[in-house]
């Protein structure tokens, strides 16, 4: 019968060879930061692959980079600028710091420039567009346009995988799986012009685990962390899996976190589907023939 002591030990038999894995007070593995990971990625491409209906295009239109935004260069990828700044420009040319808005639609339109500096690279993303202004001189911008820019600014966290047992999984011993750190924290970002702010909110909704043996585990939350003193034989209450056969090779376990993204502002609101973050880890599944302590 399994006990707490067995939960804190790994049983490995590989042609009679026992591998000592070292000691640990808690039986879990932290696979974040590239440890035992394979192709971890963050897929946040709202500016190019996820469309906000009526947005009129990506916020990258007319973007250039440079030390102060005044020169040419390469565009900054969507999702890299945390916040845009805007200013109305007294110009008939339709250009702002190298970005072009095209011809002026009417004399009631005024040029509005926008720019945002990437804090990680120092590059600057610039754009320009013609907007109508109200009697107070504030630009009358469609909230959906700002919604696209707010969504582009979301910085969704990369999932940080943890599991118990660590390093290797045992046939018929329940695996507990969970996410650590900011992996399951809601995120928000805003885009503003004078008189109007639109905020995008991203809330983690589901975690889908592909277990490498053909099974898929759907978890509604981040999962429960296993800790010493818990029932060693028990399955996770909300996010776990039990392997029934050993594996000849290490299994690749892939995780996809699905986010519910909404935006609101200017009396309007909407949703943005299809935003996910991903991570993966590999581990062997072995029979419990030889006792090895950590």
C-alpha positions as CSV (number, residue, x, y, z in Angstrom):
1,X,0.0,0.0,0.0
2,X,1.3,3.4,-0.9
3,X,2.1,5.8,1.9
4,X,3.3,9.4,2.2
5,X,6.8,8.1,2.1
6,X,6.2,6.5,-1.3
7,X,4.8,9.7,-2.7
8,X,8.1,11.3,-1.7
9,X,10.1,8.6,-3.4
10,X,10.6,7.7,-7.1
11,X,10.5,4.0,-8.1
12,X,12.6,3.4,-11.2
13,X,13.7,0.1,-12.8
14,X,15.7,0.3,-15.9
15,X,17.4,-3.1,-16.6
16,X,18.0,-3.3,-12.8
17,X,19.7,0.1,-12.6
18,X,18.5,2.4,-9.9
19,X,19.1,6.1,-10.3
20,X,19.5,8.3,-7.2
21,X,17.7,11.6,-7.8
22,X,18.8,13.5,-4.6
23,X,16.8,14.7,-1.6
24,X,13.8,17.1,-1.5
25,X,11.4,18.2,1.2
26,X,8.5,18.6,-1.3
27,X,7.7,16.1,-4.0
28,X,7.2,18.4,-7.0
29,X,9.2,19.4,-10.0
30,X,9.4,23.0,-11.2
31,X,9.8,23.0,-15.0
32,X,9.8,26.8,-15.5
33,X,12.6,28.8,-16.9
34,X,13.5,26.2,-19.5
35,X,14.3,23.4,-17.1
36,X,13.3,20.1,-18.7
37,X,11.3,22.1,-21.2
38,X,10.8,21.8,-24.9
39,X,9.7,24.6,-27.2
40,X,8.0,26.7,-24.5
41,X,6.3,29.6,-26.1
42,X,3.8,32.4,-25.6
43,X,1.3,32.8,-28.4
44,X,-0.1,36.2,-28.1
45,X,-0.7,37.4,-31.6
46,X,-3.8,39.5,-31.3
47,X,-2.4,42.2,-33.5
48,X,-1.9,39.9,-36.5
49,X,-4.0,36.7,-36.1
50,X,-6.8,37.7,-33.8
51,X,-9.1,40.3,-35.3
52,X,-11.3,42.7,-33.5
53,X,-14.3,43.2,-35.8
54,X,-14.4,46.8,-37.1
55,X,-10.9,47.7,-35.9
56,X,-9.8,48.8,-39.3
57,X,-6.5,47.0,-39.1
58,X,-3.5,46.2,-36.9
59,X,-2.0,48.8,-34.7
60,X,1.3,48.2,-36.5
61,X,0.1,50.2,-39.6
62,X,2.7,52.8,-40.4
63,X,5.0,51.7,-37.5
64,X,8.7,52.6,-37.6
65,X,11.5,52.3,-35.1
66,X,14.3,54.5,-34.0
67,X,15.8,56.1,-31.0
68,X,13.3,58.9,-30.8
69,X,10.7,57.6,-33.3
70,X,11.7,60.2,-35.9
71,X,13.6,57.9,-38.2
72,X,12.8,54.8,-40.3
73,X,13.4,51.2,-39.4
74,X,11.6,48.0,-38.7
75,X,8.2,47.7,-37.1
76,X,7.9,46.6,-33.5
77,X,5.9,43.3,-33.2
78,X,2.4,43.4,-31.8
79,X,2.2,42.9,-28.1
80,X,5.5,44.6,-27.3
81,X,4.2,48.2,-26.5
82,X,2.7,48.4,-23.1
83,X,1.0,51.9,-23.6
84,X,0.6,54.3,-26.4
85,X,0.8,58.1,-26.1
86,X,-1.2,60.3,-28.5
87,X,-1.0,63.9,-29.7
88,X,-3.0,66.0,-32.1
89,X,-0.7,67.4,-34.8
90,X,-1.3,70.7,-36.7
91,X,-0.3,69.3,-40.1
92,X,-1.7,69.0,-43.6
93,X,1.0,66.5,-44.7
94,X,-0.6,63.4,-43.0
95,X,2.8,62.3,-41.6
96,X,3.9,61.9,-38.0
97,X,7.5,61.0,-37.2
98,X,7.8,59.0,-40.4
99,X,4.4,57.3,-40.2
100,X,1.8,58.3,-42.9
101,X,-2.0,58.6,-42.6
102,X,-2.5,59.2,-46.3
103,X,-4.6,62.1,-47.7
104,X,-6.8,64.2,-45.4
105,X,-10.4,63.0,-45.7
106,X,-11.9,66.4,-45.1
107,X,-11.1,69.7,-43.5
108,X,-12.9,68.6,-40.3
109,X,-10.3,65.9,-39.8
110,X,-7.1,66.5,-37.8
111,X,-4.0,64.4,-37.7
112,X,-3.4,62.4,-34.6
113,X,0.0,60.7,-34.0
114,X,0.7,57.9,-31.6
115,X,3.9,56.3,-30.3
116,X,5.0,53.7,-27.8
117,X,8.5,52.8,-26.6
118,X,9.3,49.1,-26.0
119,X,10.9,49.0,-22.5
120,X,12.9,45.9,-23.4
121,X,14.5,47.0,-26.6
122,X,14.2,50.8,-26.6
123,X,12.6,50.8,-30.1
124,X,9.6,53.0,-30.8
125,X,6.4,52.1,-32.6
126,X,4.8,55.0,-34.4
127,X,1.5,55.5,-36.1
128,X,-0.7,58.2,-37.6
129,X,-4.4,58.6,-38.5
130,X,-6.9,61.3,-39.4
131,X,-9.6,61.8,-36.8
132,X,-12.6,64.0,-36.3
133,X,-12.5,66.3,-33.3
134,X,-15.4,67.4,-31.1
135,X,-16.2,70.9,-30.1
136,X,-13.8,70.6,-27.2
137,X,-11.0,69.6,-29.5
138,X,-10.9,65.9,-28.4
139,X,-10.5,63.3,-31.1
140,X,-13.6,61.2,-31.7
141,X,-11.9,57.8,-32.0
142,X,-13.9,54.6,-32.5
143,X,-13.5,52.6,-29.2
144,X,-13.0,49.5,-31.3
145,X,-9.7,51.0,-32.7
146,X,-8.4,51.6,-29.2
147,X,-9.6,48.1,-28.1
148,X,-7.3,46.5,-30.7
149,X,-4.4,48.6,-29.4
150,X,-5.2,47.6,-25.8
151,X,-5.4,43.9,-26.7
152,X,-2.1,44.2,-28.6
153,X,-0.5,45.6,-25.4
154,X,-1.5,42.6,-23.2
155,X,1.5,40.8,-21.7
156,X,0.2,37.3,-20.9
157,X,2.5,35.3,-18.6
158,X,4.3,32.1,-19.9
159,X,3.0,29.0,-18.0
160,X,5.3,27.6,-15.3
161,X,4.6,23.9,-15.0
162,X,5.0,22.0,-11.7
163,X,4.2,18.3,-11.0
164,X,4.4,15.6,-8.3
165,X,6.2,13.2,-8.4
166,X,9.2,14.9,-9.8
167,X,11.5,14.0,-12.7
168,X,9.8,10.6,-13.5
169,X,6.2,9.4,-13.3
170,X,5.2,6.0,-11.9
171,X,2.7,3.6,-13.4
172,X,-0.6,3.7,-11.3
173,X,0.6,6.5,-9.0
174,X,-1.6,9.6,-9.6
175,X,0.3,12.6,-11.0
176,X,-0.6,16.0,-9.6
177,X,-0.2,18.9,-12.0
178,X,-0.3,22.7,-11.4
179,X,0.9,26.1,-12.5
180,X,3.1,28.3,-10.4
181,X,3.9,32.0,-10.2
182,X,1.9,34.4,-12.4
183,X,0.8,31.7,-14.8
184,X,-2.9,32.0,-13.7
185,X,-3.1,35.7,-12.9
186,X,-5.5,38.0,-14.8
187,X,-3.9,40.7,-16.9
188,X,-5.1,44.1,-18.2
189,X,-3.9,46.8,-20.5
190,X,-5.4,50.1,-21.7
191,X,-5.2,52.5,-24.7
192,X,-6.3,56.1,-24.4
193,X,-6.8,59.3,-26.2
194,X,-8.0,62.5,-24.6
195,X,-11.5,61.9,-23.4
196,X,-11.6,58.1,-24.0
197,X,-9.9,55.1,-22.5
198,X,-10.5,51.5,-23.5
199,X,-9.3,48.6,-21.3
200,X,-8.7,45.0,-22.2
201,X,-8.9,42.3,-19.6
202,X,-7.5,38.8,-19.9
203,X,-8.7,36.1,-17.5
204,X,-7.3,32.5,-17.6
205,X,-10.2,30.2,-18.3
206,X,-8.9,26.6,-18.8
207,X,-5.7,24.6,-18.9
208,X,-5.5,21.7,-21.4
209,X,-2.8,19.1,-20.8
210,X,-1.8,16.6,-23.5
211,X,-0.2,13.9,-21.4
212,X,1.9,12.2,-24.1
213,X,0.1,8.8,-23.8
214,X,-2.9,9.9,-25.9
215,X,-4.9,11.3,-22.9
216,X,-6.0,14.9,-22.6
217,X,-6.8,16.4,-19.2
218,X,-9.0,19.5,-19.1
219,X,-8.6,21.6,-15.9
220,X,-10.7,24.6,-15.0
221,X,-8.1,26.1,-12.8
222,X,-4.3,26.2,-12.1
223,X,-4.4,22.9,-10.2
224,X,-3.6,22.0,-6.6
225,X,0.0,21.8,-5.4
226,X,0.8,18.6,-3.7
227,X,2.6,19.0,-0.3
228,X,4.1,16.7,2.3
229,X,1.5,15.2,4.6
230,X,-1.2,14.8,2.0
231,X,-2.5,11.3,1.1
232,X,0.1,9.8,-1.1
233,X,-2.3,7.6,-2.9
234,X,-5.0,10.2,-3.6
235,X,-5.6,11.7,-7.0
236,X,-5.4,15.5,-7.5
237,X,-8.8,17.0,-6.6
238,X,-8.8,19.2,-9.8
239,X,-5.9,18.5,-12.2
240,X,-4.2,15.2,-12.4
241,X,-3.6,12.0,-14.4
242,X,-2.6,8.4,-13.8
243,X,-0.5,6.5,-16.3
244,X,-1.3,2.8,-16.8
245,X,1.7,1.7,-18.9
246,X,5.4,2.5,-18.8
247,X,6.9,4.4,-21.6
248,X,9.9,3.3,-23.7
249,X,11.0,6.9,-24.2
250,X,10.3,10.1,-22.3
251,X,6.8,11.5,-23.0
252,X,6.2,15.1,-24.0
253,X,3.5,16.8,-22.0
254,X,2.1,19.9,-23.6
255,X,0.1,22.6,-21.8
256,X,-2.2,25.2,-23.3
257,X,-3.8,27.9,-21.2
258,X,-6.8,29.5,-22.8
259,X,-7.6,33.1,-22.0
260,X,-11.0,34.9,-22.0
261,X,-10.3,38.4,-23.3
262,X,-12.8,41.2,-23.1
263,X,-12.6,45.0,-23.6
264,X,-14.8,47.9,-22.7
265,X,-14.8,51.7,-23.0
266,X,-16.7,54.5,-24.6
267,X,-20.0,52.8,-24.0
268,X,-18.9,49.8,-26.0
269,X,-17.5,46.3,-25.2
270,X,-16.5,43.1,-27.0
271,X,-14.6,39.9,-26.7
272,X,-11.4,38.6,-28.5
273,X,-11.3,34.8,-29.0
274,X,-8.3,32.6,-29.6
275,X,-5.7,33.9,-27.2
276,X,-3.5,31.1,-25.6
277,X,-0.2,30.6,-23.9
278,X,1.7,27.3,-24.1
279,X,4.5,25.3,-22.4
280,X,5.8,21.8,-22.5
281,X,7.9,19.3,-20.4
282,X,9.2,15.8,-20.9
283,X,9.3,13.0,-18.4
284,X,9.6,9.1,-18.4
285,X,6.9,6.8,-17.1
286,X,8.3,3.8,-15.2
287,X,7.4,0.7,-13.2
288,X,7.9,0.9,-9.5
289,X,10.4,-2.0,-9.0
290,X,13.3,-0.3,-7.3
291,X,13.1,2.1,-4.4
292,X,15.1,5.4,-4.8
293,X,14.9,8.2,-2.3
294,X,15.3,11.8,-3.3
